[in-house]
Amino acid sequence: MRTIDETAAAILEPPKGMLVVDEYAEALVGADRAHRFTEAVLHTEGLSDYVSAVLLTPEAFAALRPSGSRPLIGVRMTTPEISLAHLAGRGAAFAEWRENLSPLDVPLGSVHIGAEVLARGAAAAQAAGILPVLTIAMPELGASSITVSQAVTTNALLALRAELDRVGVDPSRLLLRINMVIPGLSNPVPADSEQVARLTTALLEKGVPAQTPGVLLLSGGQPLDQACAHLQAIAADSGHPWQVTYGFSRSLVAAAAEAWRRAEDAAESGRVLLQNCKRASESVAAALVSSGARS
């Protein structure tokens, strides 16, 4: 069994990243077929060339058949009843917490995440010898500007960092999964990759401890080409102490899930998925080449 440090290093192995097959993918294919889709995803030939880890829902993880040839498997922690020891015993390498609050439930001046829940989860995972992955996702505020996105995400990240310090979580033994700084999906003012990279890097430098080994970026509802362009620009900044890669969900799985929903065509679904994961991985590889050329 890998140590927490070894798991983090394996997930961050360049130019790979994390594929998130979560509730979004399950909704696309239908609950009755979700476990078959997940199995097809995990058995996609060549997936491990571009993907180091796959994040699953507890239901999908519970239905898995044992296999030693997959990327690392992690589980989204959705209820306190899930036993970390049980997950580790069944081969889970990491556990992810995501505690977003509805903007309607956030008092003025507060943050949109449950920082205490995330910190407690991280502490419990570290105590159990499992790598914690903590996710901060920007709520969809429609026409919000890119500066609003930066401010909201920065406040959440700083609140999480303070809570992690208070609880005594070791920042060197966790990964952060966080949204890029982009405008709301219906905002009429577009942002180019240079601006996204500059603002995203600024918030990461402000809120991510230097000891933390890596950051996984969400696609945040962006089309794959756009998400990859922004990912490449952010990852190309070699001035920070942590690695940056992708932790995408819908931009990687949406088209594959649609192919599966239409005909349960594992070959076509796998082809689409592999093509998308390769595109994300190539963005990280290109960023590494670019940052090396500048250093």
N, C-alpha and C positions, 0 to 999 in steps of 0.2 A: 504493500500500500504506500502511495506517495505521501510525503510530508506536505504540509500547507505550502511551504516555499517551493517545493518541486512542482506542485500543482499549478501555482501561479506562473512559474516559469514555462511550464508546458502550454498553458493557455496563451501566453504572450509570445510563443515561438514565432518569429517573423517568417513570412509575411501573413501568417494565419490569423484568424479571429474567431468570434463566437457566433454561432447560428442560434437564433431564438425561435423555437417552435412552441409558441404559447397559446393562450386562449384565442388569440386572433386567428391563428391557423386552424385551430379546432373548429371555430365557428364557420370558417369558409368551407370546410369539407363535411361538416355535420358531426354531431357528437357520436353518432352510432358508428362512424367510419374513422374517427380521429386516431384510434390506436393503430389501425392498419396503415394510415398515412404516415404516422410517426415511424413505424417500423420500416416502411419503404424509404423514408428520408435517411434513416440511420444506416441502411444497407445500400445507399447509393454508391456505386463503384467510383472511386476516386475522390470522395468527399473529403477524406482526411488529408488530401493534398492541399486543400485551401481552408479547411475548418479544423481548429484545434479542440473545440468544445461545443457541445449542444446543450442548450437549456430547455428543459421540459416542464410541463405541468405535473403535479403529483399523480394525477390520474394516468397520464401517459407513461410516466416512470413505473408506476405499479404494474402496468400491463406488459412491460418489456420482457422479452426472453433474453436470458444471459448471452452475452457475446463479448469476446475479448478484442475484437478487431475494430471497434468504433472509435471515434473521437471521445474525449472525456465527456462524461454525462453529469449534468447538474440539475437541480430541482428547484422550482420556484416555491418558496415557503408561503403558503396562503392561509394556513390555520395553525394555531399553537399546538394542535394535537399531533402534528407530524413529528416523529422522533428522529432526531439527527443521527443517533446511534443506529437506528434501523436503516436509514438511508445509506450510511457508510457501509453497513453490513451487506447491502445489496449492490454496492459498487458505485454509489454516487461520489463524485470527486469534489463537488462544491455545492453550496446552497445559496440561492439568491433571495434577497428581500427587496420588495418594492412597496412602499407605503405612501402612495399619493392620496392627497385629500382633494375633494371637490372644491373648486374656487368658491362655491357658494357657502361652504362650511368653514372657510378660512377667515378668522377675524382680521380686521384692518391692522396691518403691521406685522402679521404672523406669516409663517412660511407654509408652503403647500405640501410638505411631507411630514410624516410621523417620525421625526428624528429619533425619538426615544425607542420606538419599535425597531428601527433599523440598527441602532446601537446595541440594544439587547440581543438582537439576532446575531450580530457580528460577534459579540462576546460569547454567546452560547456555542456558535460554530467553532470558534477558535479553541474553546475549552474541549470540544468534542474531536478536535483534530481535523476539521473540515474547513476548507477555504470559504470565507464569506464573500459574496459579490453583492454590493449595495447599489441599488438603482435609484437615480433621481431622473424623473421624466417631466419635462416642461408641460404643464396643462395646455390644452388647445384653447387659446383665447381669441380665436378668430382672426381679427385684424390687428392684433398686437404688433408693435414695432419690434425691431431687432434689439433696441436698447431695453425695452421692457423685458424681453426674453433673457437678456444678459442679467438684468437686475434681479428678476425673480429666481433664476437659477443660481446666481451667486449667493443670494440670501439663504436659499435652501442648503447649498453646499457648506456654507459657513456654519449654519445651525447644526448640520450633521457632524461637522468636524468638532464642534464644541461638545456635542453630546458623546461622541466617541472618546474624546479626552476625559470627560467626566466619568464615564463608565470604566475606563481603563483598557480600551481596545488597542491592540498593537497595530499601528497603521502600516507596518511593513508586512503584515500577514493578511491582507485583504486586497480586493480589487474594487474599483469604482466604475459603475456603468452610468453614463450621464449623457444628457442631450447636447447636441451642438447648439450654438447660439445662432438661431435663424429667426426670421420674422414669422408671425402667424400665417397659416396656410392661405388665408384670404386677404392678407395685407397686400396692397397694390404696389408697394415699393420693394423691388427685388434686392437681394444681397448677393454680391459676387463672392467667390471662394476666398479671395484675399481678406475681405471684411469678416466673413464667417470665421476664418482661421485666426485672425487677430483678436476678435472678441472672445472666441472660445478659449484660446490660449491664455488670455488675460484672466478669465475667471478660474481656469484650472490652476494657474500660478498662484492665485489668491487663496484658493481653498483646498488644494490637494497637498497633503504632507509630502515632503521630499522623500520620505522613506517608503511611500506607497509604490509598489513596483509597476503598476500600470493602470491605464484608463481605457475602458471600452466605450465607444461612442454609439449612441442610438441613431437610427435613421430618421426618427421623428415624423413619419408619414411622407418623407420626400421620395420622389422617384429615384430609382437606383442610380442612374447616371449622375444626378445632382448630388445625392448623398455621397457617392464615391469621389466626385470632384472635391467636395468639401473635406471629406476624410483625408484625401491625399494632401491637401493644403495644410491641414492641421498637423498631420503626422510628420510632415516635412520639416517642422520646426524642431531642430535638434538641440535647442537650448534648455529644455526642461529635463529633470532627472528621472522621469517615468516614461515608460513606453506608451504609445497610443496605437490602438487598433480598433477593429469594428466589433460591435455587439448588436447586429441588425436583426430585425424580425420581418416586418411586412414587406420591406423592399426586396428581401431575398425569397420569401416563401409565397407571396400572394399569387404570382403567376403559376408556380408549381402546384399550389393548392387548388387553383382553378382547373388546371389540367386533370388533377386527380378527381375533383368533384364531378367533372363531366363524364369520365369513363373509367375511373380507377386505373388509369394507364400509368403504371409505375415507370415504364421506360421513358415516356414523354415527360412525366413529372420530374423524374430524376435528371433528365437532360437539361430542362429549364433551370432546376435548382442548381445543378453543378455549374452551369454557365454564369448564373448570378453570383455564386460564391467565388468563382474564379475572378470575376470582375472586381469584387471587393478586395480580394487578396492582392490582385495586381495593383490596386490603388496604394495599398500599404507598401508593396515592393517598390513602386515608382517613387514613393515618398522617401524611402530609405536611400535609394540611389541619389535622389535630389539633395537630401541632407548631407550625404557623404561627399557630394561634389562641392558643397559649400563649406564644409569643415576643413 
